Amino acid sequence: ANSFHLAEKGYDVKAFDISEVAVDHANKQAVESKLSVEAKVADLTTEEGIKLVVDSVDRDKSADMGKIYSVDAVIM
């Protein structure tokens, strides 16, 4: 939902999730809504140079997700 909100505001959005099911759903929704959202399966603990991270994970259920590094802004 956050990715699509940003795309509606005119941003070109790259969305990452560890779940292939969630990524497939987001990409289908992007095509249907004609918004600039590209979702990929990724482990963000290994990525560098991310400009914006929107964290919408339930922290009680994500203890094993690790940490995200090299961000210019984080929205939680």
PDB file of N, CA, C and O in Angstrom, chain B, residues numbered from 101:
ATOM      1  N   ALA B 101       0.814  -1.194   0.000  1.00  0.00           N
ATOM      2  CA  ALA B 101       0.000   0.000   0.000  1.00  0.00           C
ATOM      3  C   ALA B 101       0.858   1.258   0.000  1.00  0.00           C
ATOM      4  O   ALA B 101       0.535   2.227  -0.687  1.00  0.00           O
ATOM      5  N   ASN B 102       1.954   1.254   0.766  1.00  0.00           N
ATOM      6  CA  ASN B 102       2.822   2.427   0.801  1.00  0.00           C
ATOM      7  C   ASN B 102       3.463   2.689  -0.551  1.00  0.00           C
ATOM      8  O   ASN B 102       3.595   3.842  -0.961  1.00  0.00           O
ATOM      9  N   SER B 103       3.861   1.636  -1.247  1.00  0.00           N
ATOM     10  CA  SER B 103       4.473   1.792  -2.569  1.00  0.00           C
ATOM     11  C   SER B 103       3.510   2.455  -3.535  1.00  0.00           C
ATOM     12  O   SER B 103       3.902   3.331  -4.307  1.00  0.00           O
ATOM     13  N   PHE B 104       2.266   2.047  -3.497  1.00  0.00           N
ATOM     14  CA  PHE B 104       1.276   2.594  -4.422  1.00  0.00           C
ATOM     15  C   PHE B 104       0.910   4.032  -4.053  1.00  0.00           C
ATOM     16  O   PHE B 104       0.621   4.843  -4.933  1.00  0.00           O
ATOM     17  N   HIS B 105       0.920   4.345  -2.779  1.00  0.00           N
ATOM     18  CA  HIS B 105       0.675   5.727  -2.356  1.00  0.00           C
ATOM     19  C   HIS B 105       1.777   6.637  -2.909  1.00  0.00           C
ATOM     20  O   HIS B 105       1.485   7.712  -3.433  1.00  0.00           O
ATOM     21  N   LEU B 106       3.030   6.215  -2.798  1.00  0.00           N
ATOM     22  CA  LEU B 106       4.138   7.020  -3.323  1.00  0.00           C
ATOM     23  C   LEU B 106       4.067   7.129  -4.840  1.00  0.00           C
ATOM     24  O   LEU B 106       4.342   8.192  -5.396  1.00  0.00           O
ATOM     25  N   ALA B 107       3.701   6.039  -5.516  1.00  0.00           N
ATOM     26  CA  ALA B 107       3.572   6.074  -6.980  1.00  0.00           C
ATOM     27  C   ALA B 107       2.464   7.026  -7.407  1.00  0.00           C
ATOM     28  O   ALA B 107       2.603   7.730  -8.408  1.00  0.00           O
ATOM     29  N   GLU B 108       1.378   7.055  -6.665  1.00  0.00           N
ATOM     30  CA  GLU B 108       0.287   7.992  -6.962  1.00  0.00           C
ATOM     31  C   GLU B 108       0.745   9.443  -6.827  1.00  0.00           C
ATOM     32  O   GLU B 108       0.195  10.336  -7.470  1.00  0.00           O
ATOM     33  N   LYS B 109       1.757   9.672  -5.987  1.00  0.00           N
ATOM     34  CA  LYS B 109       2.313  11.017  -5.798  1.00  0.00           C
ATOM     35  C   LYS B 109       3.348  11.358  -6.868  1.00  0.00           C
ATOM     36  O   LYS B 109       3.917  12.450  -6.854  1.00  0.00           O
ATOM     37  N   GLY B 110       3.598  10.421  -7.803  1.00  0.00           N
ATOM     38  CA  GLY B 110       4.503  10.689  -8.908  1.00  0.00           C
ATOM     39  C   GLY B 110       5.880  10.067  -8.811  1.00  0.00           C
ATOM     40  O   GLY B 110       6.708  10.271  -9.698  1.00  0.00           O
ATOM     41  N   TYR B 111       6.147   9.310  -7.752  1.00  0.00           N
ATOM     42  CA  TYR B 111       7.446   8.670  -7.602  1.00  0.00           C
ATOM     43  C   TYR B 111       7.527   7.393  -8.432  1.00  0.00           C
ATOM     44  O   TYR B 111       6.533   6.686  -8.596  1.00  0.00           O
ATOM     45  N   ASP B 112       8.720   7.103  -8.953  1.00  0.00           N
ATOM     46  CA  ASP B 112       9.007   5.801  -9.545  1.00  0.00           C
ATOM     47  C   ASP B 112       9.465   4.925  -8.387  1.00  0.00           C
ATOM     48  O   ASP B 112      10.494   5.196  -7.768  1.00  0.00           O
ATOM     49  N   VAL B 113       8.708   3.882  -8.094  1.00  0.00           N
ATOM     50  CA  VAL B 113       8.929   3.104  -6.879  1.00  0.00           C
ATOM     51  C   VAL B 113       9.514   1.737  -7.199  1.00  0.00           C
ATOM     52  O   VAL B 113       9.037   1.034  -8.090  1.00  0.00           O
ATOM     53  N   LYS B 114      10.554   1.372  -6.459  1.00  0.00           N
ATOM     54  CA  LYS B 114      11.099   0.021  -6.456  1.00  0.00           C
ATOM     55  C   LYS B 114      10.725  -0.564  -5.101  1.00  0.00           C
ATOM     56  O   LYS B 114      11.147  -0.053  -4.064  1.00  0.00           O
ATOM     57  N   ALA B 115       9.945  -1.619  -5.106  1.00  0.00           N
ATOM     58  CA  ALA B 115       9.493  -2.251  -3.867  1.00  0.00           C
ATOM     59  C   ALA B 115      10.191  -3.592  -3.714  1.00  0.00           C
ATOM     60  O   ALA B 115      10.344  -4.330  -4.688  1.00  0.00           O
ATOM     61  N   PHE B 116      10.613  -3.907  -2.503  1.00  0.00           N
ATOM     62  CA  PHE B 116      11.305  -5.160  -2.231  1.00  0.00           C
ATOM     63  C   PHE B 116      10.586  -5.908  -1.123  1.00  0.00           C
ATOM     64  O   PHE B 116      10.124  -5.317  -0.148  1.00  0.00           O
ATOM     65  N   ASP B 117      10.501  -7.215  -1.294  1.00  0.00           N
ATOM     66  CA  ASP B 117       9.900  -8.058  -0.266  1.00  0.00           C
ATOM     67  C   ASP B 117      10.587  -9.406  -0.326  1.00  0.00           C
ATOM     68  O   ASP B 117      11.051  -9.825  -1.387  1.00  0.00           O
ATOM     69  N   ILE B 118      10.653 -10.072   0.781  1.00  0.00           N
ATOM     70  CA  ILE B 118      11.266 -11.394   0.821  1.00  0.00           C
ATOM     71  C   ILE B 118      10.297 -12.468   0.310  1.00  0.00           C
ATOM     72  O   ILE B 118      10.709 -13.589   0.012  1.00  0.00           O
ATOM     73  N   SER B 119       9.005 -12.117   0.212  1.00  0.00           N
ATOM     74  CA  SER B 119       7.963 -13.051  -0.218  1.00  0.00           C
ATOM     75  C   SER B 119       7.687 -12.937  -1.719  1.00  0.00           C
ATOM     76  O   SER B 119       7.308 -11.874  -2.211  1.00  0.00           O
ATOM     77  N   GLU B 120       7.880 -14.037  -2.431  1.00  0.00           N
ATOM     78  CA  GLU B 120       7.590 -14.055  -3.867  1.00  0.00           C
ATOM     79  C   GLU B 120       6.097 -13.848  -4.133  1.00  0.00           C
ATOM     80  O   GLU B 120       5.726 -13.226  -5.128  1.00  0.00           O
ATOM     81  N   VAL B 121       5.250 -14.360  -3.257  1.00  0.00           N
ATOM     82  CA  VAL B 121       3.802 -14.186  -3.404  1.00  0.00           C
ATOM     83  C   VAL B 121       3.439 -12.703  -3.320  1.00  0.00           C
ATOM     84  O   VAL B 121       2.662 -12.208  -4.135  1.00  0.00           O
ATOM     85  N   ALA B 122       3.997 -11.999  -2.340  1.00  0.00           N
ATOM     86  CA  ALA B 122       3.724 -10.563  -2.189  1.00  0.00           C
ATOM     87  C   ALA B 122       4.228  -9.773  -3.389  1.00  0.00           C
ATOM     88  O   ALA B 122       3.562  -8.842  -3.843  1.00  0.00           O
ATOM     89  N   VAL B 123       5.394 -10.137  -3.906  1.00  0.00           N
ATOM     90  CA  VAL B 123       5.968  -9.452  -5.074  1.00  0.00           C
ATOM     91  C   VAL B 123       5.099  -9.673  -6.305  1.00  0.00           C
ATOM     92  O   VAL B 123       4.822  -8.728  -7.044  1.00  0.00           O
ATOM     93  N   ASP B 124       4.669 -10.903  -6.532  1.00  0.00           N
ATOM     94  CA  ASP B 124       3.788 -11.184  -7.674  1.00  0.00           C
ATOM     95  C   ASP B 124       2.495 -10.377  -7.575  1.00  0.00           C
ATOM     96  O   ASP B 124       2.028  -9.815  -8.566  1.00  0.00           O
ATOM     97  N   HIS B 125       1.927 -10.324  -6.388  1.00  0.00           N
ATOM     98  CA  HIS B 125       0.687  -9.563  -6.177  1.00  0.00           C
ATOM     99  C   HIS B 125       0.910  -8.075  -6.464  1.00  0.00           C
ATOM    100  O   HIS B 125       0.094  -7.442  -7.134  1.00  0.00           O
ATOM    101  N   ALA B 126       1.997  -7.526  -5.964  1.00  0.00           N
ATOM    102  CA  ALA B 126       2.286  -6.101  -6.170  1.00  0.00           C
ATOM    103  C   ALA B 126       2.502  -5.785  -7.643  1.00  0.00           C
ATOM    104  O   ALA B 126       2.024  -4.762  -8.133  1.00  0.00           O
ATOM    105  N   ASN B 127       3.219  -6.654  -8.355  1.00  0.00           N
ATOM    106  CA  ASN B 127       3.459  -6.405  -9.782  1.00  0.00           C
ATOM    107  C   ASN B 127       2.167  -6.477 -10.591  1.00  0.00           C
ATOM    108  O   ASN B 127       1.976  -5.692 -11.519  1.00  0.00           O
ATOM    109  N   LYS B 128       1.284  -7.403 -10.253  1.00  0.00           N
ATOM    110  CA  LYS B 128      -0.014  -7.477 -10.937  1.00  0.00           C
ATOM    111  C   LYS B 128      -0.842  -6.224 -10.660  1.00  0.00           C
ATOM    112  O   LYS B 128      -1.479  -5.676 -11.560  1.00  0.00           O
ATOM    113  N   GLN B 129      -0.823  -5.780  -9.409  1.00  0.00           N
ATOM    114  CA  GLN B 129      -1.568  -4.573  -9.038  1.00  0.00           C
ATOM    115  C   GLN B 129      -0.987  -3.346  -9.748  1.00  0.00           C
ATOM    116  O   GLN B 129      -1.735  -2.449 -10.138  1.00  0.00           O
ATOM    117  N   ALA B 130       0.326  -3.299  -9.918  1.00  0.00           N
ATOM    118  CA  ALA B 130       0.971  -2.175 -10.607  1.00  0.00           C
ATOM    119  C   ALA B 130       0.529  -2.098 -12.062  1.00  0.00           C
ATOM    120  O   ALA B 130       0.259  -1.013 -12.578  1.00  0.00           O
ATOM    121  N   VAL B 131       0.456  -3.245 -12.719  1.00  0.00           N
ATOM    122  CA  VAL B 131       0.008  -3.277 -14.116  1.00  0.00           C
ATOM    123  C   VAL B 131      -1.444  -2.822 -14.206  1.00  0.00           C
ATOM    124  O   VAL B 131      -1.792  -1.998 -15.052  1.00  0.00           O
ATOM    125  N   GLU B 132      -2.288  -3.361 -13.331  1.00  0.00           N
ATOM    126  CA  GLU B 132      -3.714  -3.014 -13.352  1.00  0.00           C
ATOM    127  C   GLU B 132      -3.956  -1.532 -13.062  1.00  0.00           C
ATOM    128  O   GLU B 132      -4.849  -0.923 -13.650  1.00  0.00           O
ATOM    129  N   SER B 133      -3.171  -0.956 -12.165  1.00  0.00           N
ATOM    130  CA  SER B 133      -3.381   0.442 -11.777  1.00  0.00           C
ATOM    131  C   SER B 133      -2.578   1.422 -12.630  1.00  0.00           C
ATOM    132  O   SER B 133      -2.744   2.636 -12.518  1.00  0.00           O
ATOM    133  N   LYS B 134      -1.698   0.878 -13.491  1.00  0.00           N
ATOM    134  CA  LYS B 134      -0.851   1.704 -14.369  1.00  0.00           C
ATOM    135  C   LYS B 134       0.006   2.689 -13.580  1.00  0.00           C
ATOM    136  O   LYS B 134       0.207   3.830 -13.995  1.00  0.00           O
ATOM    137  N   LEU B 135       0.512   2.225 -12.424  1.00  0.00           N
ATOM    138  CA  LEU B 135       1.397   3.044 -11.603  1.00  0.00           C
ATOM    139  C   LEU B 135       2.831   2.540 -11.727  1.00  0.00           C
ATOM    140  O   LEU B 135       3.066   1.372 -12.036  1.00  0.00           O
ATOM    141  N   SER B 136       3.780   3.431 -11.483  1.00  0.00           N
ATOM    142  CA  SER B 136       5.196   3.110 -11.613  1.00  0.00           C
ATOM    143  C   SER B 136       5.714   2.430 -10.347  1.00  0.00           C
ATOM    144  O   SER B 136       6.408   3.036  -9.531  1.00  0.00           O
ATOM    145  N   VAL B 137       5.356   1.151 -10.208  1.00  0.00           N
ATOM    146  CA  VAL B 137       5.820   0.338  -9.089  1.00  0.00           C
ATOM    147  C   VAL B 137       6.427  -0.928  -9.673  1.00  0.00           C
ATOM    148  O   VAL B 137       5.778  -1.645 -10.434  1.00  0.00           O
ATOM    149  N   GLU B 138       7.671  -1.196  -9.312  1.00  0.00           N
ATOM    150  CA  GLU B 138       8.348  -2.420  -9.735  1.00  0.00           C
ATOM    151  C   GLU B 138       8.756  -3.173  -8.475  1.00  0.00           C
ATOM    152  O   GLU B 138       9.593  -2.696  -7.708  1.00  0.00           O
ATOM    153  N   ALA B 139       8.174  -4.336  -8.261  1.00  0.00           N
ATOM    154  CA  ALA B 139       8.467  -5.126  -7.066  1.00  0.00           C
ATOM    155  C   ALA B 139       9.424  -6.255  -7.410  1.00  0.00           C
ATOM    156  O   ALA B 139       9.330  -6.876  -8.468  1.00  0.00           O
ATOM    157  N   LYS B 140      10.348  -6.504  -6.489  1.00  0.00           N
ATOM    158  CA  LYS B 140      11.331  -7.574  -6.658  1.00  0.00           C
ATOM    159  C   LYS B 140      11.508  -8.320  -5.348  1.00  0.00           C
ATOM    160  O   LYS B 140      11.372  -7.749  -4.266  1.00  0.00           O
ATOM    161  N   VAL B 141      11.814  -9.606  -5.464  1.00  0.00           N
ATOM    162  CA  VAL B 141      12.170 -10.391  -4.291  1.00  0.00           C
ATOM    163  C   VAL B 141      13.606 -10.024  -3.933  1.00  0.00           C
ATOM    164  O   VAL B 141      14.500 -10.097  -4.776  1.00  0.00           O
ATOM    165  N   ALA B 142      13.822  -9.630  -2.680  1.00  0.00           N
ATOM    166  CA  ALA B 142      15.168  -9.243  -2.263  1.00  0.00           C
ATOM    167  C   ALA B 142      15.309  -9.301  -0.750  1.00  0.00           C
ATOM    168  O   ALA B 142      14.339  -9.180  -0.002  1.00  0.00           O
ATOM    169  N   ASP B 143      16.541  -9.490  -0.335  1.00  0.00           N
ATOM    170  CA  ASP B 143      16.917  -9.412   1.071  1.00  0.00           C
ATOM    171  C   ASP B 143      17.627  -8.073   1.248  1.00  0.00           C
ATOM    172  O   ASP B 143      18.786  -7.936   0.854  1.00  0.00           O
ATOM    173  N   LEU B 144      16.959  -7.095   1.828  1.00  0.00           N
ATOM    174  CA  LEU B 144      17.515  -5.744   1.934  1.00  0.00           C
ATOM    175  C   LEU B 144      18.700  -5.634   2.871  1.00  0.00           C
ATOM    176  O   LEU B 144      19.356  -4.593   2.908  1.00  0.00           O
ATOM    177  N   THR B 145      18.988  -6.672   3.625  1.00  0.00           N
ATOM    178  CA  THR B 145      20.160  -6.604   4.498  1.00  0.00           C
ATOM    179  C   THR B 145      21.448  -6.647   3.694  1.00  0.00           C
ATOM    180  O   THR B 145      22.520  -6.385   4.239  1.00  0.00           O
ATOM    181  N   THR B 146      21.365  -6.976   2.390  1.00  0.00           N
ATOM    182  CA  THR B 146      22.569  -7.050   1.562  1.00  0.00           C
ATOM    183  C   THR B 146      22.654  -5.918   0.552  1.00  0.00           C
ATOM    184  O   THR B 146      23.661  -5.812  -0.148  1.00  0.00           O
ATOM    185  N   GLU B 147      21.641  -5.069   0.447  1.00  0.00           N
ATOM    186  CA  GLU B 147      21.623  -3.983  -0.534  1.00  0.00           C
ATOM    187  C   GLU B 147      22.366  -2.760  -0.005  1.00  0.00           C
ATOM    188  O   GLU B 147      22.425  -2.538   1.204  1.00  0.00           O
ATOM    189  N   GLU B 148      22.933  -1.969  -0.917  1.00  0.00           N
ATOM    190  CA  GLU B 148      23.607  -0.727  -0.547  1.00  0.00           C
ATOM    191  C   GLU B 148      23.010   0.433  -1.332  1.00  0.00           C
ATOM    192  O   GLU B 148      22.531   0.254  -2.452  1.00  0.00           O
ATOM    193  N   GLY B 149      23.041   1.610  -0.744  1.00  0.00           N
ATOM    194  CA  GLY B 149      22.642   2.806  -1.463  1.00  0.00           C
ATOM    195  C   GLY B 149      21.152   3.009  -1.619  1.00  0.00           C
ATOM    196  O   GLY B 149      20.729   3.667  -2.569  1.00  0.00           O
ATOM    197  N   ILE B 150      20.346   2.477  -0.735  1.00  0.00           N
ATOM    198  CA  ILE B 150      18.904   2.672  -0.789  1.00  0.00           C
ATOM    199  C   ILE B 150      18.606   4.115  -0.369  1.00  0.00           C
ATOM    200  O   ILE B 150      19.125   4.581   0.646  1.00  0.00           O
ATOM    201  N   LYS B 151      17.782   4.821  -1.133  1.00  0.00           N
ATOM    202  CA  LYS B 151      17.485   6.219  -0.840  1.00  0.00           C
ATOM    203  C   LYS B 151      16.322   6.399   0.128  1.00  0.00           C
ATOM    204  O   LYS B 151      16.314   7.352   0.908  1.00  0.00           O
ATOM    205  N   LEU B 152      15.353   5.514   0.093  1.00  0.00           N
ATOM    206  CA  LEU B 152      14.191   5.638   0.973  1.00  0.00           C
ATOM    207  C   LEU B 152      13.686   4.248   1.310  1.00  0.00           C
ATOM    208  O   LEU B 152      13.532   3.402   0.430  1.00  0.00           O
ATOM    209  N   VAL B 153      13.433   4.021   2.578  1.00  0.00           N
ATOM    210  CA  VAL B 153      12.871   2.747   3.017  1.00  0.00           C
ATOM    211  C   VAL B 153      11.578   3.042   3.758  1.00  0.00           C
ATOM    212  O   VAL B 153      11.560   3.843   4.693  1.00  0.00           O
ATOM    213  N   VAL B 154      10.500   2.397   3.344  1.00  0.00           N
ATOM    214  CA  VAL B 154       9.237   2.480   4.061  1.00  0.00           C
ATOM    215  C   VAL B 154       9.047   1.128   4.723  1.00  0.00           C
ATOM    216  O   VAL B 154       8.843   0.119   4.047  1.00  0.00           O
ATOM    217  N   ASP B 155       9.113   1.111   6.041  1.00  0.00           N
ATOM    218  CA  ASP B 155       9.031  -0.128   6.793  1.00  0.00           C
ATOM    219  C   ASP B 155       7.606  -0.314   7.277  1.00  0.00           C
ATOM    220  O   ASP B 155       7.128   0.432   8.132  1.00  0.00           O
ATOM    221  N   SER B 156       6.925  -1.318   6.726  1.00  0.00           N
ATOM    222  CA  SER B 156       5.555  -1.582   7.156  1.00  0.00           C
ATOM    223  C   SER B 156       5.418  -3.006   7.677  1.00  0.00           C
ATOM    224  O   SER B 156       4.373  -3.638   7.528  1.00  0.00           O
ATOM    225  N   VAL B 157       6.488  -3.500   8.288  1.00  0.00           N
ATOM    226  CA  VAL B 157       6.519  -4.855   8.819  1.00  0.00           C
ATOM    227  C   VAL B 157       6.102  -4.830  10.283  1.00  0.00           C
ATOM    228  O   VAL B 157       6.458  -3.910  11.019  1.00  0.00           O
ATOM    229  N   ASP B 158       5.358  -5.826  10.696  1.00  0.00           N
ATOM    230  CA  ASP B 158       5.005  -5.989  12.104  1.00  0.00           C
ATOM    231  C   ASP B 158       6.276  -6.364  12.861  1.00  0.00           C
ATOM    232  O   ASP B 158       6.775  -7.480  12.716  1.00  0.00           O
ATOM    233  N   ARG B 159       6.796  -5.458  13.655  1.00  0.00           N
ATOM    234  CA  ARG B 159       8.074  -5.680  14.337  1.00  0.00           C
ATOM    235  C   ARG B 159       8.040  -6.890  15.278  1.00  0.00           C
ATOM    236  O   ARG B 159       9.080  -7.510  15.500  1.00  0.00           O
ATOM    237  N   ASP B 160       6.897  -7.237  15.826  1.00  0.00           N
ATOM    238  CA  ASP B 160       6.812  -8.398  16.700  1.00  0.00           C
ATOM    239  C   ASP B 160       7.030  -9.695  15.936  1.00  0.00           C
ATOM    240  O   ASP B 160       7.425 -10.702  16.523  1.00  0.00           O
ATOM    241  N   LYS B 161       6.777  -9.678  14.640  1.00  0.00           N
ATOM    242  CA  LYS B 161       6.907 -10.886  13.831  1.00  0.00           C
ATOM    243  C   LYS B 161       8.142 -10.854  12.941  1.00  0.00           C
ATOM    244  O   LYS B 161       8.331 -11.759  12.127  1.00  0.00           O
ATOM    245  N   SER B 162       8.992  -9.830  13.075  1.00  0.00           N
ATOM    246  CA  SER B 162      10.099  -9.686  12.137  1.00  0.00           C
ATOM    247  C   SER B 162      11.467  -9.683  12.804  1.00  0.00           C
ATOM    248  O   SER B 162      12.412  -9.113  12.257  1.00  0.00           O
ATOM    249  N   ALA B 163      11.595 -10.295  13.953  1.00  0.00           N
ATOM    250  CA  ALA B 163      12.862 -10.283  14.682  1.00  0.00           C
ATOM    251  C   ALA B 163      14.003 -10.897  13.881  1.00  0.00           C
ATOM    252  O   ALA B 163      15.159 -10.519  14.075  1.00  0.00           O
ATOM    253  N   ASP B 164      13.707 -11.824  12.997  1.00  0.00           N
ATOM    254  CA  ASP B 164      14.741 -12.494  12.219  1.00  0.00           C
ATOM    255  C   ASP B 164      15.053 -11.802  10.901  1.00  0.00           C
ATOM    256  O   ASP B 164      15.850 -12.320  10.119  1.00  0.00           O
ATOM    257  N   MET B 165      14.452 -10.652  10.629  1.00  0.00           N
ATOM    258  CA  MET B 165      14.625  -9.991   9.333  1.00  0.00           C
ATOM    259  C   MET B 165      15.967  -9.276   9.209  1.00  0.00           C
ATOM    260  O   MET B 165      16.385  -8.981   8.089  1.00  0.00           O
ATOM    261  N   GLY B 166      16.650  -8.989  10.294  1.00  0.00           N
ATOM    262  CA  GLY B 166      17.933  -8.308  10.213  1.00  0.00           C
ATOM    263  C   GLY B 166      17.783  -6.801  10.196  1.00  0.00           C
ATOM    264  O   GLY B 166      16.732  -6.256  10.534  1.00  0.00           O
ATOM    265  N   LYS B 167      18.863  -6.138   9.791  1.00  0.00           N
ATOM    266  CA  LYS B 167      18.879  -4.679   9.765  1.00  0.00           C
ATOM    267  C   LYS B 167      19.054  -4.189   8.343  1.00  0.00           C
ATOM    268  O   LYS B 167      19.589  -4.897   7.490  1.00  0.00           O
ATOM    269  N   ILE B 168      18.598  -2.966   8.093  1.00  0.00           N
ATOM    270  CA  ILE B 168      18.734  -2.338   6.782  1.00  0.00           C
ATOM    271  C   ILE B 168      19.788  -1.245   6.908  1.00  0.00           C
ATOM    272  O   ILE B 168      19.716  -0.407   7.807  1.00  0.00           O
ATOM    273  N   TYR B 169      20.770  -1.253   6.004  1.00  0.00           N
ATOM    274  CA  TYR B 169      21.874  -0.309   6.060  1.00  0.00           C
ATOM    275  C   TYR B 169      21.851   0.650   4.876  1.00  0.00           C
ATOM    276  O   TYR B 169      21.157   0.405   3.889  1.00  0.00           O
ATOM    277  N   SER B 170      22.603   1.737   4.972  1.00  0.00           N
ATOM    278  CA  SER B 170      22.850   2.689   3.879  1.00  0.00           C
ATOM    279  C   SER B 170      21.579   3.343   3.364  1.00  0.00           C
ATOM    280  O   SER B 170      21.317   3.325   2.162  1.00  0.00           O
ATOM    281  N   VAL B 171      20.801   3.909   4.241  1.00  0.00           N
ATOM    282  CA  VAL B 171      19.592   4.596   3.803  1.00  0.00           C
ATOM    283  C   VAL B 171      19.709   6.086   4.082  1.00  0.00           C
ATOM    284  O   VAL B 171      20.329   6.495   5.063  1.00  0.00           O
ATOM    285  N   ASP B 172      19.112   6.893   3.218  1.00  0.00           N
ATOM    286  CA  ASP B 172      19.071   8.333   3.425  1.00  0.00           C
ATOM    287  C   ASP B 172      17.859   8.737   4.246  1.00  0.00           C
ATOM    288  O   ASP B 172      17.888   9.761   4.928  1.00  0.00           O
ATOM    289  N   ALA B 173      16.795   7.946   4.191  1.00  0.00           N
ATOM    290  CA  ALA B 173      15.582   8.245   4.947  1.00  0.00           C
ATOM    291  C   ALA B 173      14.847   6.951   5.237  1.00  0.00           C
ATOM    292  O   ALA B 173      14.837   6.033   4.416  1.00  0.00           O
ATOM    293  N   VAL B 174      14.241   6.883   6.392  1.00  0.00           N
ATOM    294  CA  VAL B 174      13.436   5.719   6.759  1.00  0.00           C
ATOM    295  C   VAL B 174      12.098   6.228   7.266  1.00  0.00           C
ATOM    296  O   VAL B 174      12.047   7.080   8.153  1.00  0.00           O
ATOM    297  N   ILE B 175      11.004   5.702   6.698  1.00  0.00           N
ATOM    298  CA  ILE B 175       9.659   6.036   7.157  1.00  0.00           C
ATOM    299  C   ILE B 175       9.094   4.801   7.832  1.00  0.00           C
ATOM    300  O   ILE B 175       9.031   3.732   7.223  1.00  0.00           O
ATOM    301  N   MET B 176       8.684   4.937   9.080  1.00  0.00           N
ATOM    302  CA  MET B 176       8.141   3.786   9.803  1.00  0.00           C
ATOM    303  C   MET B 176       6.764   4.094  10.304  1.00  0.00           C
ATOM    304  O   MET B 176       6.135   3.248  10.940  1.00  0.00           O
TER     305      MET B 176
END
